[in-house]
Each structure stands twice: as C-alpha cells, then as structure tokens.
Amino acid sequence: MTATERITVYVQARRALGTTATLQDPHLTPEGLRARQRADVESIRATVRAAMPAEPTAPDRAPVLDTLRPQTVYDHATLTREREKVRALVYAGQDPSQGFEREPGMRLQDVIANADRTRLAAILDDLEVMPHLLVHDDRDRLLAAYEGLIWDRLTQVDPAALTVAEEERAAAEPAAWRAVLSDLADHGEATQESLSLLHRADPDAYRLLMDGDRVHIDMPGSQGGIPLLLEGLTPSEA
C-alpha cells in the first residue's frame, strides 16, 4: 500500500468517525443508537488496521559501533593520542585551575563534523568524561546529542554505518505509518508522537495527511466528538 493510499484510509476513517460521533436517528432508542455507533466504530477500526504495514525490523547500530572499540595495544595508543588532540582543540585557552565549564576552543560539534573514523572512535570513547560535560546541568541530553552527531558523521566515513543508516531510513516510514494508524484505531486520531515520526520519515506524506484532515474533518462537533465517542465505549465495547 502506498503512502497516498494510507492517507486516503486515514482521512476517510476520520471522516467516518466524525459522522458516527454526530449520528442522530429518531427511529433508534439510545441503546440502539449506541449499538449502531459501536458497530460503525468496529468497522472503521478494521479498515484502519488492515492498512497498517507490518512491524519493520529495526536495524542494529551496535555491531558497527563495537568496531570502534580498541582491540590492540596499538589501537589503545592511537585513540589515546587522538583524545589528547581533541581535548587540545576543544579546551584551547582554558585555564585548568579554573575548571572546564565551557568550550573556549573549537566547538566539539565542529571537531566531530570534520573527524575521520579514528577520531570519531576517540571522541566516542572519551565523551562521558570530557570535563565540560561532567559539570553540565543538562549532561544526558548533550551526551545523546553528541552521540547522534558522531553517528551521523560515521555514516559519511564508514560504509558499514552508511548501510545501517539506509536500513534505518527504509524502516522509518512503515514504522511511522504503523504508529499513526494504530493511534487512529485506538484513539480516533494520531498523537503528536506518531505524527512526529511521520514528519521525520516522509515530510510530504505528513503535509498531505494534515491538509486532508483539515479539509475533510470540518464538521461541527466532530473533532471533539470522536474522542468522546471512543472514550464513551466500555472496555468490552472498545
């Protein structure tokens, strides 16, 4: 199924849920109306779930990153020398007696952006104990950001990393659509988290989806009525 076809399923399902949420029938009792809505919701959910792609296999970066670890005495010596060079670049002009609370020399991200495979291995090995990161208030976030930059650069200088990155990109779109459609089936709309996944994996599909949702779900009372409808079903009914 193409992205366009999944967008159509999503928009049509949202419109059908909006119609169901605002359904009125003077010929039905409240219980009968509820049964009709429940049947309609189950039919819509079945259509949505049928459009969900299979769970993609997530590529593993670990085998590539493991190859950066030093294996021999020569490897250890090489990485030690590279770590010294990196620290000299990053902390140039810093007075050690004042502590390392900033990067007065080159920014670490700039060093990473121009690093070869050996230097990337040294930075990754040293990252957790780099002085300015040890004292940073937002250390965990910065570590994750630097690790991401290291990986991005590694995909440019290491064919094995590039292969994994290509596999990740291939898996990202079906994973995003699976999340979006799963949210739709369960909650009547995609969450911000699943929409963010789709935006990263396929920006064009994301824009078309959002445009279609705005155009076709412009029914008074339907937007708020969809989650209320689904929340109103008992666990056994939902």
CORFEN-V378372 format. One record per backbone hydrogen bond with DSSP energy under -0.5 kcal/mol. CO is the residue of the C=O (numbers start at 0). NH is the residue of the N-H. If there is no record, write none. Layout:
co={CO:CO}
nh={NH:NH}
//
This chain:
co={1:2:3:4:5:6:7:8:9:10:11:12:13:14:15:16:17:19:24:28:29:30:31:32:33:34:35:36:37:38:39:40:41:42:43:44:45:46:47:48:55:58:60:60:61:62:63:64:65:71:72:73:74:75:76:77:78:79:80:81:82:83:84:85:86:88:88:89:90:93:94:95:98:101:106:106:107:108:109:110:111:115:116:117:118:119:120:121:122:125:126:129:129:130:132:135:137:138:139:140:141:142:143:144:145:146:147:148:149:150:152:152:153:153:157:158:159:160:161:162:163:164:165:166:167:168:169:170:171:172:173:174:175:176:177:178:179:180:181:182:182:182:183:190:191:192:193:194:195:196:197:201:202:203:204:205:206:207:208:209:210:211:212:214:216:218:218:220:221:222:223:224:225:226:227:228:229:233:233}
nh={5:6:7:8:9:10:11:12:13:14:15:16:17:18:19:20:21:22:27:32:33:34:35:36:37:38:39:40:41:42:43:44:45:46:47:48:49:50:50:51:57:60:63:64:65:66:66:67:68:75:76:77:78:79:80:81:82:83:84:85:86:87:88:89:90:91:105:104:93:95:97:98:100:103:109:110:111:112:113:113:114:119:120:121:122:123:124:125:126:128:129:132:133:134:135:138:141:142:143:144:145:146:147:148:149:150:151:152:153:154:155:156:156:157:161:162:163:164:165:166:167:168:169:170:171:172:173:174:175:176:177:178:179:180:181:182:183:184:185:186:187:188:187:194:195:196:197:198:199:200:201:205:206:207:208:209:210:211:212:213:214:215:216:217:218:221:222:224:225:226:227:228:229:230:231:232:232:236:237}
//
